[in-house]
C-alpha cells in the first residue's frame, strides 16, 4: 500500500507468474482469486450478461444467466458473492501488508498510512457516483466507499488475538441487526422490507435520498466482517501451520459460516438479503469466500498449478485501476462508444442483432484486457 494514489513500475523483462510471486512475496492464489473476480466484473461492465439475456429468455439457460445478476431481494445469486469476495480478498492482502509494515514501521506510521489509503478509497468511491447528469451528488453506495470503512475497522483490530477479532466481526453483524429490528422510526420500521427499513432511513439522514435498488450505506458495518475474516485468513496463511491444516481451517470455517447464514434464513429468523447486508447474508457469503480461497490456495499454491494464470493476474494486480476505469470512463463513454462502432459495422452487413451486441461487449472487454496487459508488460501497477 502507498500513502496516496501511486503508480509502481519495475524495469526488465516480463517475469513468469511463479517468479513474479516469489520476487514480490505475493500470494499467487490471492491474485488469481482477485483477478477472476475482476474479470467477471469487467465482463458485466462491458454489458455482456445483459446482451446475452434476450437470446436465452424462455429457455433453460435463463436460470444460469440469472446467477450473473443480483437477486431482487430475498435470496442469493452467484453475483451477490462478487463484492464479498472482493472485500474479503482486500482483508487477506492487508494481513500480508501488515506483517511487512510491522518490520519497517511503528504502529502510528502504519496507522497514518492506512488512514490515507482509506481516505483515497473514500474519495474515489464518492467520485464514482457523484457525477449525475449536470450536477454533483453525495452517494455512499460504492464498493470503494464501503471498503474505506471496512479497511479502517480491520486495521484497528489486526493486532488483537484471533478470538477477539472473531468476536469483533460478529459484533459488526449484531449492531445493524439490532438497529434494523428495534429502531421504530415511522415509515422505516419494517426491518427487512425494501424502502422501509432502518438502512433507508440512514440514507435519508446521510444523503437525503433512498436508493431505488434498495442498497444502503450502512452495509459497511456488517460487511466489515468480510474484511476481518479475510485478514484472519491471511494471518492463517502466513502462519507456520502445515498447508493441509491451513486448507482444513479455511474449509471448516467456511462451512460453519454457511451453516449459520443459511440456518438463520431457513428458520425464518433473518432472511438472506444482499442489498441491506443482513447478518445471514454476510455469514453465508463469507462462508463461500472462505471456501473459494481454500480452493484457490490448495490448487495454485499447494498443488502448484501456476501455469496459464497470466490472464487473471493482469486483472488481479491492477484491480483498483480497472474498477475505476470501467466505472468512470467505461460507464460514461468508452463502452457506449465502442459498442456503437461495432453495432454500425455489423448493421452494414445485416448481422443478427443479438450476436452483434454480444460481440460488441466482448470487443469492449478485449480492449480493456489488452490495456491491462500493456500495463503488466510495462510493470505499471496502480495502488491506493
KOLLUMVEX-747779 format. One record per residue (C-alpha): residue in three letters; x, y negated, z negated. Coordinates in steps of 0.02 Angstrom, whole numbers, padded with zeros to 5 digits, always signed. Each point is the difference from the previous one (the first is absolute). Last residue first. Layout:
<recs>
ALAXYZ
...
</recs>
This chain:
<recs>
UNK-00201-00170+00166
UNK+00092+00098+00134
UNK+00019-00001+00188
UNK+00124+00127+00068
UNK+00113-00033+00149
UNK+00118+00144+00037
UNK+00007-00049+00185
UNK-00063+00171+00049
UNK-00134-00011-00134
UNK-00056-00171+00061
UNK-00014+00067+00177
UNK-00094+00152-00064
UNK-00123-00115-00088
UNK-00031-00097+00162
UNK-00025+00163+00093
UNK-00128+00056-00129
UNK-00093-00164+00024
UNK+00002+00020+00189
UNK-00058+00180-00014
UNK-00144-00047-00117
UNK-00061-00132+00120
UNK+00014+00122+00145
UNK-00094+00130-00103
UNK-00143-00122-00025
UNK-00007-00033+00187
UNK+00001+00187+00034
UNK-00152+00021-00111
UNK-00090-00145+00085
UNK+00036+00072+00172
UNK-00061+00172-00056
UNK-00164-00081-00056
UNK-00024-00111+00153
UNK+00025+00127+00139
UNK+00127-00064+00129
UNK-00078-00107+00136
UNK+00169-00036+00082
UNK-00007-00188-00032
UNK-00080+00031-00169
UNK+00154+00096-00057
UNK+00105-00156+00026
UNK-00130-00110-00084
UNK-00013+00114-00152
UNK+00190+00013-00016
UNK+00022-00190+00001
UNK-00143-00029-00122
UNK+00072+00136-00112
UNK+00167-00091-00007
UNK-00073-00171-00046
UNK-00126+00071-00123
UNK+00134+00094-00095
UNK+00125-00144+00000
UNK-00112-00145-00052
UNK-00083-00012-00170
UNK+00003+00181-00059
UNK+00171+00035+00072
UNK+00086-00157-00065
UNK-00069-00002-00177
UNK-00050+00177-00049
UNK+00103+00090+00133
UNK+00157-00097-00040
UNK-00023-00006-00188
UNK-00016+00189-00009
UNK+00143+00025+00123
UNK+00117-00108-00105
UNK-00047+00074-00168
UNK+00024+00179+00063
UNK+00172-00028+00076
UNK+00085+00157-00068
UNK-00157+00105+00012
UNK-00041-00044+00180
UNK+00174+00037+00069
UNK+00006+00152-00113
UNK-00158+00075+00076
UNK+00070+00011+00176
UNK+00170+00053-00067
UNK-00068+00154-00087
UNK+00042+00122+00140
UNK+00124+00096-00107
UNK-00002-00009-00189
UNK-00072+00169-00049
UNK+00119+00010-00148
UNK-00102+00128-00100
UNK+00019-00105-00158
UNK+00006-00176+00072
UNK-00119+00010+00148
UNK-00123+00142-00035
UNK-00001-00002-00191
UNK+00004-00189-00012
UNK-00137-00021+00131
UNK-00113+00131-00081
UNK+00026-00069-00175
UNK-00029-00178+00064
UNK-00165+00054+00078
UNK-00051+00091-00159
UNK+00036-00156-00103
UNK-00098-00110+00122
UNK-00147+00122-00003
UNK-00006-00012-00189
UNK+00009-00189+00006
UNK-00149+00002+00119
UNK-00101+00103-00124
UNK+00057-00102-00150
UNK-00035-00168+00081
UNK-00167+00058+00068
UNK-00059+00064-00169
UNK+00057-00160-00085
UNK-00099-00104+00123
UNK+00100-00095+00130
UNK-00139-00124+00049
UNK+00006+00039+00186
UNK+00065+00176-00030
UNK-00157+00065-00085
UNK+00007+00172-00082
UNK-00148-00001-00119
UNK+00023-00006-00189
UNK-00097+00114-00119
UNK-00101+00095+00131
UNK+00076+00168-00043
UNK+00067+00016+00178
UNK+00083-00171-00006
UNK+00085+00016-00169
UNK+00059+00174+00049
UNK+00063-00063+00168
UNK+00117-00121-00087
UNK+00051+00112-00145
UNK+00032+00152+00109
UNK+00095-00101+00129
UNK+00105-00078-00139
UNK+00041+00172-00071
UNK+00040+00068+00174
UNK+00121-00142+00033
UNK+00088+00022-00166
UNK+00020+00187+00034
UNK+00068-00033+00175
UNK+00123-00135-00054
UNK+00062+00102-00149
UNK+00022+00155+00110
UNK+00096-00099+00132
UNK+00119-00064-00133
UNK+00020+00175-00070
UNK+00045+00068+00171
UNK+00128-00138+00021
UNK+00082+00041-00167
UNK-00007-00140-00127
UNK+00141-00125-00011
UNK-00117-00149+00017
UNK-00012-00118+00149
UNK-00150+00095+00071
UNK-00088-00015-00168
UNK+00031-00188-00010
UNK-00068-00016+00176
UNK-00157+00093-00052
UNK-00016-00116-00151
UNK+00017-00149+00117
UNK-00137+00070+00113
UNK-00111+00029-00151
UNK+00024-00182-00050
UNK-00037-00058+00178
UNK-00161+00100+00009
UNK-00050-00051-00177
UNK+00013-00183+00051
UNK-00146+00051+00110
UNK-00119-00027-00145
UNK+00051-00180-00033
UNK+00030-00047+00183
UNK-00180+00046+00040
UNK-00038-00166-00084
UNK-00005-00082+00171
UNK-00158+00088+00059
UNK-00046+00088+00162
UNK-00187+00019+00034
UNK+00005-00022+00187
UNK-00087-00167-00008
UNK+00134-00066-00116
UNK-00076-00118-00128
UNK+00040-00184-00005
UNK+00052-00140-00117
UNK+00179+00060-00003
UNK+00046+00039-00180
UNK-00169-00014-00087
UNK-00100+00068+00146
UNK+00127+00140+00019
UNK-00019+00036-00186
UNK-00188+00022+00025
UNK+00028+00121+00143
UNK+00114+00104-00111
UNK-00133+00000-00137
UNK-00126+00083+00115
UNK-00146-00059+00106
UNK+00069-00010+00178
UNK+00013+00190+00014
UNK-00071+00096-00147
UNK+00119+00093-00118
UNK-00017-00098-00161
UNK-00168-00088+00027
UNK+00011-00157-00107
UNK+00053-00127+00130
UNK-00163-00094+00029
UNK-00008-00055-00181
UNK+00165+00042-00086
UNK-00007+00148-00119
UNK+00184+00046-00010
UNK-00010+00174-00078
UNK+00020+00127+00141
UNK+00109-00093+00124
UNK+00110-00075-00136
UNK+00018+00167-00088
UNK+00058+00088+00159
UNK+00109-00151+00042
UNK+00098+00023-00163
UNK+00002+00191-00001
UNK+00094+00023+00163
UNK+00144-00116-00046
UNK-00001+00084-00172
UNK+00027+00163+00093
UNK+00160-00069+00077
UNK+00056-00069-00169
UNK-00017+00172-00081
UNK+00104+00075+00141
UNK+00132-00134-00027
UNK-00005+00044-00185
UNK+00033+00183+00038
UNK+00144-00043+00118
UNK+00095-00098-00132
UNK+00004-00185+00036
UNK+00133-00086+00106
UNK-00114-00004+00152
UNK-00135-00093-00097
UNK+00023-00178+00065
UNK+00045+00063+00173
UNK-00164+00091+00022
UNK-00105-00151-00048
UNK+00100-00111+00118
UNK-00016+00122+00144
UNK-00188+00023-00029
UNK-00029-00188+00011
UNK+00101-00032+00158
UNK-00073+00159+00073
UNK-00176-00070-00007
UNK+00054-00154+00097
UNK+00093+00113+00121
UNK-00157+00108+00022
UNK-00104-00151+00049
UNK-00158-00037-00100
UNK+00047-00164-00082
UNK-00077-00126+00118
UNK+00028-00187-00016
UNK-00067-00083+00156
UNK+00075-00107+00138
UNK-00091-00085+00143
UNK-00033+00004+00187
UNK-00029+00186+00027
UNK+00045+00082-00165
UNK+00185-00010-00043
UNK+00021+00057-00181
UNK-00009+00189+00022
UNK+00182+00036+00042
UNK+00058-00157-00091
UNK-00066+00070-00165
UNK+00096+00163+00023
UNK+00155-00091+00059
UNK+00002-00111-00154
UNK-00041+00140-00123
UNK+00139+00109+00069
UNK+00117-00150-00010
UNK-00044-00032-00181
UNK+00017+00184-00042
UNK+00176-00003+00073
UNK+00042-00153-00104
UNK-00063+00085-00157
UNK+00100+00156+00041
UNK+00162-00099+00016
UNK-00039-00096-00160
UNK-00032+00164-00090
UNK+00162+00076+00064
UNK+00097-00150-00063
UNK-00087+00011-00169
UNK+00034+00187-00013
UNK+00185-00031+00029
UNK+00068+00044+00170
UNK+00128+00116+00082
UNK-00034+00177-00062
UNK-00180-00037-00049
UNK-00031-00060+00177
UNK+00037+00171+00075
UNK-00120+00089-00117
UNK-00133-00131+00033
UNK+00019+00016+00188
UNK-00025+00189-00007
UNK-00152-00015-00115
UNK-00069-00141+00107
UNK+00001+00114+00154
UNK-00119+00117-00090
UNK-00112-00146-00046
UNK-00008-00059+00181
UNK-00042+00178+00051
UNK-00151-00004-00117
UNK-00056-00166+00074
UNK+00008+00070+00178
UNK-00078+00165-00053
UNK-00144-00093-00084
UNK-00022-00109+00156
UNK-00011+00150+00118
UNK-00112+00111-00108
UNK-00166-00080+00051
UNK+00040+00047+00179
UNK-00015+00184-00042
UNK-00179-00030-00054
UNK-00072-00002-00175
UNK-00176-00028-00060
UNK-00118-00134-00066
UNK+00014-00156+00107
UNK+00017-00015+00190
UNK+00146+00124+00005
UNK+00147-00085+00083
UNK+00035+00053+00180
UNK+00124+00130+00061
UNK-00099+00144-00079
UNK-00144-00049+00114
UNK+00105+00063+00145
UNK-00011+00179-00063
UNK-00188-00008-00021
UNK-00015-00082+00170
UNK+00086+00152+00076
UNK-00159+00103-00020
UNK-00077-00100+00145
UNK-00137-00133+00001
UNK+00125-00141+00004
UNK+00168+00063+00061
UNK+00037-00119+00143
UNK-00073-00154-00085
UNK+00116+00030-00151
UNK+00166+00011+00093
UNK+00010-00189+00017
UNK-00034-00027-00185
UNK+00139+00122-00045
UNK+00129-00077+00117
UNK-00027-00182-00045
UNK+00183-00051-00005
UNK-00025-00035-00186
UNK-00055+00180-00025
UNK+00153+00067+00090
UNK+00108-00115-00107
UNK-00080+00064-00159
UNK+00027+00183+00048
UNK+00182-00035+00045
UNK+00021-00097-00163
UNK-00056+00148-00104
UNK+00114+00117+00098
UNK+00144-00119-00034
UNK-00033-00011-00186
UNK+00003+00189-00016
UNK+00152+00013+00114
UNK+00092-00135-00097
UNK-00045+00090-00161
UNK+00061+00167+00070
UNK+00166-00081+00043
UNK+00032-00057-00177
UNK+00125-00138+00028
UNK+00177+00009-00067
UNK+00052-00126+00134
UNK+00139+00106+00073
UNK-00089+00165-00032
UNK-00163-00058+00079
UNK+00091-00066+00152
UNK+00101+00159+00018
UNK-00158+00107-00001
UNK-00092-00114+00121
UNK+00147-00006+00122
UNK+00084-00169+00005
UNK-00015-00123+00143
UNK+00169-00073+00038
UNK+00075-00145-00095
UNK-00050-00159-00085
UNK-00122-00008-00144
UNK-00136-00129-00019
UNK-00111-00054-00141
UNK-00137-00127+00033
UNK-00069-00096-00146
UNK-00160-00059-00081
UNK+00053-00058-00173
UNK+00089+00071-00152
UNK+00042+00165+00084
UNK-00055+00178-00027
</recs>
